[in-house]
Amino acid sequence: MEWLEFSRWSPEVERQLAQQAARLGAAAARGASLTRRVRVSATVAAAYRLSAMLREYPRTNPWGHPVSES
């Protein structure tokens, strides 16, 4: 994953990463009500954890911070 070492990404890469973060955030939001159930899918749980991790970093991170998309 050497491409992660670049200090600057193209606008297309940044757009795709922002869309992925938005999709993960949407999956986590849908899964929030599911977490009360006993059988939560691993995918929803992983999306929730990843979305929470993205929110811990500053808005300037290249992953398309969920807060800066709203």
C-alpha positions as a printed Julia matrix, in Angstrom:
70×3 Matrix{Float64}:
   0.0     0.0    0.0
   2.72    2.4   -0.99
   0.16    4.88  -2.35
  -0.76    5.75   1.24
   2.69    7.32   1.64
   2.03   10.13  -0.84
   1.73   13.53   0.81
  -0.92   14.65  -1.69
  -3.53   12.72  -3.66
  -5.32   13.6   -6.86
  -8.81   15.16  -6.57
 -10.29   11.94  -7.99
  -8.67    9.8   -5.28
  -9.79   12.25  -2.59
 -13.34   12.19  -4.01
 -13.44    8.38  -4.03
 -12.11    8.17  -0.48
 -14.68   10.73   0.69
 -17.44    8.68  -0.95
 -16.19    5.52   0.74
 -16.13    7.26   4.13
 -19.68    8.51   3.5
 -20.85    5.0    2.61
 -19.21    3.62   5.75
 -20.87    6.35   7.81
 -24.25    5.54   6.28
 -23.78    1.83   6.98
 -22.78    2.62  10.55
 -25.81    4.88  10.97
 -28.1     2.11   9.71
 -26.33   -0.35  11.98
 -26.68    1.83  15.08
 -30.18    0.51  15.76
 -29.0    -3.02  14.97
 -26.36   -2.96  17.7
 -29.11   -3.46  20.24
 -29.88   -6.81  18.68
 -27.92   -9.89  19.55
 -26.96  -10.79  15.97
 -25.17   -7.76  14.53
 -23.36   -8.47  11.29
 -19.59   -8.2   11.38
 -19.66   -5.85   8.39
 -21.9    -3.31  10.11
 -19.85   -3.52  13.3
 -16.62   -2.99  11.34
 -18.12   -0.04   9.45
 -19.21    1.52  12.74
 -15.73    1.11  14.24
 -14.04    2.54  11.14
 -16.42    5.5   11.02
 -15.75    6.19  14.7
 -12.01    5.97  14.09
 -12.23    8.43  11.18
 -14.04   10.91  13.43
 -11.1    10.86  15.88
  -8.74   12.42  13.33
  -8.69   16.1   12.33
 -10.76   17.28   9.38
  -7.63   17.74   7.29
  -7.03   14.01   7.01
  -7.09   12.75   3.39
  -9.72   10.08   4.05
 -12.65   12.47   3.67
 -13.57   13.2    7.25
 -17.29   12.49   7.9
 -17.75   15.74   9.84
 -16.4    17.9    7.02
 -18.83   16.33   4.55
 -21.93   17.57   6.37
